[in-house]
Amino acid sequence: MKNLQLLGLILVVVGSFLPLVHVPIIGNWNYWKVDYYLAIFCWIFCACALFSILNNRPKLVNTFAVFLLILFVFTLFAIKYQASSYFSFLPFKSWTNALAGTVKLQWGWIVEFLGALIMLFAKSKNKN
C-alpha cells in the first residue's frame, strides 16, 4: 500500500531529527550530529524510496528499505565503537568501559527502525 509505505518513509525522515544518542554533558544528538555523511546517505535513500513509491515500484522500495536497515545497524555499531575508542586514552580498561557506557541510545531509533520495517513489509494491492 502506498499510504503505508509513505507513512514508513515519513517515520524514517522524522526519526532522523529525533534524539538518537545521549552524550553526557553535551546532550542529545540526532542523525546529523552523529555523523552528517550517514545522515546524507539516509536522506538520499529516503529520496530514492519516495521516487520508487510514487512510481509504483515496490521492489525498489523494499531494496531501499533494506539499505536503510543496513545503514541503521551500521550506525549503531559505529556509535558503540566510537564511544569505546573515544575513551581509549584512559589507563584502565574498566574506566574506558564505564565511560563508554555513559553514551546511551535514545528512543529515536525505534521510530527509525519502525519506519523502515513498515516500508519493507507493506504490500502493494496492485498485482501488475
Backbone torsions as a table, in degrees:
resi	resn	phi	psi	omega
1	MET	NA	130.8	-179.9
2	LYS	-60.8	-40.6	-176.6
3	ASN	-64.3	-41.4	178.6
4	LEU	-67.6	-39.0	178.0
5	GLN	-65.4	-40.1	176.5
6	LEU	-64.6	-38.2	176.6
7	LEU	-62.1	-44.1	177.2
8	GLY	-61.5	-41.5	178.4
9	LEU	-63.6	-42.9	177.8
10	ILE	-63.2	-39.8	177.9
11	LEU	-62.4	-39.8	179.4
12	VAL	-65.5	-45.2	-178.7
13	VAL	-65.8	-45.9	179.0
14	VAL	-65.4	-38.4	179.8
15	GLY	-62.4	-27.1	179.1
16	SER	-71.0	-16.4	177.4
17	PHE	-99.0	-5.8	179.0
18	LEU	-84.6	163.1	178.9
19	PRO	-66.3	124.5	-179.5
20	LEU	-108.0	-32.2	-176.9
21	VAL	-137.9	137.5	173.9
22	HIS	-109.2	118.3	177.6
23	VAL	-107.3	125.2	-178.9
24	PRO	-57.1	145.4	-179.4
25	ILE	71.4	-41.2	-177.9
26	ILE	-79.3	-43.6	179.2
27	GLY	116.6	-158.4	-177.3
28	ASN	-87.7	143.0	178.1
29	TRP	-119.8	139.0	171.7
30	ASN	-95.0	-171.4	-175.1
31	TYR	-62.9	-37.7	-178.2
32	TRP	-64.9	-38.2	-179.9
33	LYS	-77.5	-26.7	176.6
34	VAL	-66.4	-55.5	176.1
35	ASP	-164.4	119.4	-174.3
36	TYR	-73.1	-22.9	174.0
37	TYR	-67.9	-41.9	177.5
38	LEU	-66.4	-36.7	177.6
39	ALA	-64.5	-40.9	178.5
40	ILE	-64.5	-42.3	175.8
41	PHE	-60.4	-41.6	179.0
42	CYS	-60.2	-45.5	-178.3
43	TRP	-71.9	-32.5	175.2
44	ILE	-66.1	-44.3	176.9
45	PHE	-61.3	-38.6	178.3
46	CYS	-66.1	-40.5	178.4
47	ALA	-64.5	-41.5	177.9
48	CYS	-66.2	-38.6	177.3
49	ALA	-66.2	-38.8	177.0
50	LEU	-62.5	-44.1	176.7
51	PHE	-59.2	-40.7	180.0
52	SER	-69.2	-37.9	178.4
53	ILE	-65.6	-44.5	-177.6
54	LEU	-68.3	-28.2	178.5
55	ASN	-95.2	11.3	175.9
56	ASN	55.4	54.7	178.0
57	ARG	-118.8	81.2	-174.2
58	PRO	-63.9	-30.7	179.0
59	LYS	-68.1	-37.0	176.4
60	LEU	-69.0	-37.0	176.9
61	VAL	-61.5	-44.9	178.3
62	ASN	-63.0	-38.9	178.7
63	THR	-62.3	-46.0	-179.2
64	PHE	-71.7	-29.0	174.1
65	ALA	-65.8	-40.1	176.4
66	VAL	-65.8	-41.8	176.4
67	PHE	-58.8	-41.1	178.9
68	LEU	-64.9	-42.0	178.5
69	LEU	-63.3	-41.6	177.5
70	ILE	-63.9	-41.4	178.0
71	LEU	-61.8	-41.3	-179.8
72	PHE	-66.3	-42.9	178.8
73	VAL	-64.7	-43.0	177.0
74	PHE	-60.0	-42.0	179.5
75	THR	-63.8	-40.3	178.5
76	LEU	-62.1	-45.0	177.6
77	PHE	-64.6	-38.6	179.7
78	ALA	-65.9	-37.1	178.8
79	ILE	-65.7	-46.0	-179.9
80	LYS	-64.7	-41.0	178.8
81	TYR	-65.8	-44.0	-179.4
82	GLN	-64.8	-38.2	178.8
83	ALA	-64.9	-39.7	-179.7
84	SER	-74.6	-34.4	-180.0
85	SER	-80.9	-21.1	179.3
86	TYR	-64.3	-34.8	-178.9
87	PHE	-100.7	20.8	-176.6
88	SER	-71.7	-11.2	179.5
89	PHE	-73.9	-14.0	-178.6
90	LEU	-70.8	145.5	-173.3
91	PRO	-72.3	-25.2	-176.3
92	PHE	-113.8	137.6	-178.7
93	LYS	-62.4	-34.5	-179.6
94	SER	-66.0	-36.2	176.9
95	TRP	-66.4	-41.8	178.9
96	THR	-61.3	-46.0	179.9
97	ASN	-65.3	-38.2	-179.3
98	ALA	-66.6	-44.9	-179.6
99	LEU	-72.8	-34.5	176.3
100	ALA	-67.2	-29.2	177.9
101	GLY	-71.2	-13.3	178.7
102	THR	-77.6	-17.9	175.3
103	VAL	-80.0	114.4	-173.2
104	LYS	-114.0	144.5	173.2
105	LEU	-78.4	144.3	-177.5
106	GLN	-107.5	-179.4	-172.6
107	TRP	-73.8	-12.6	179.5
108	GLY	-62.5	-25.9	178.6
109	TRP	-64.3	-32.2	178.6
110	ILE	-62.0	-43.4	179.6
111	VAL	-65.4	-42.4	179.6
112	GLU	-60.2	-53.0	-178.4
113	PHE	-66.4	-38.7	179.3
114	LEU	-61.9	-44.0	179.2
115	GLY	-62.7	-44.4	179.6
116	ALA	-66.3	-38.8	178.7
117	LEU	-67.7	-36.5	176.1
118	ILE	-63.5	-43.0	177.9
119	MET	-61.6	-38.2	-176.3
120	LEU	-72.0	-41.7	-172.4
121	PHE	-99.4	-3.1	176.0
122	ALA	-73.3	124.4	-177.4
123	LYS	-97.5	143.4	178.4
124	SER	-81.3	141.8	179.2
125	LYS	-78.6	-28.6	-178.1
126	ASN	-79.0	127.4	177.4
127	LYS	-110.8	83.7	-178.1
128	ASN	-93.1	NA	NA
